[in-house]
């Protein structure tokens, strides 16, 4: 069974540009969540989707957005990139809507903003 | 809002020895879940162990066990017979059971564990 797949794995952008990151969850998983990981702030929750609906959003500016498609694949977008957006962006999927078990993480997309 | 604190940024242990990683949390909820996740260098994060707050018995998974003290809001991870492959960043995480906290994990800042041969 394939794991959570994130693309691209690495990317470099310049300030002011926008970026779209993609996440394909494990087959059958309908919940997808996104986290930002930085050395200073650690892991911070961005948003969570289930059945194409955003159920929860973290404390991030409106430049951060996401969506989920009918096949459960998810994308997140960051517009008007800032240097501080450089981070590892992790996607995680789970089977149930109110999961109590394991979150399955992808390897992440490492974004560098110059 | 819930918070998770890991007071040990780095720890080291000799191979085959035992090490305990600390975690405290703050919440007003009575029902919740606690997790330890492991993130090896340049590899994906995986679940090590989970604990339901309503269960008094401490969770155990092979060499990994927890000491869950609900009143003290403490959730430490004990790794017995440490192996080189245990070297990683370890994150303590909290998940609530209601409202917005139900759909996300709140992580501590992590503890970097080094295993010395």
Interface residues (C-beta under 8 A of the other chain):
Chain A: X3 X4 X31 X33 X35 X42 X43 X44 X45 X48 X50 X55 X56 X58 X90 X98 X100 X101 X102 X103 X105 X106 X107 X108
Chain B: X33 X43 X44 X45 X46 X47 X50 X52 X91 X95 X100 X102 X103 X104 X105 X106 X107 X108 X109 X110
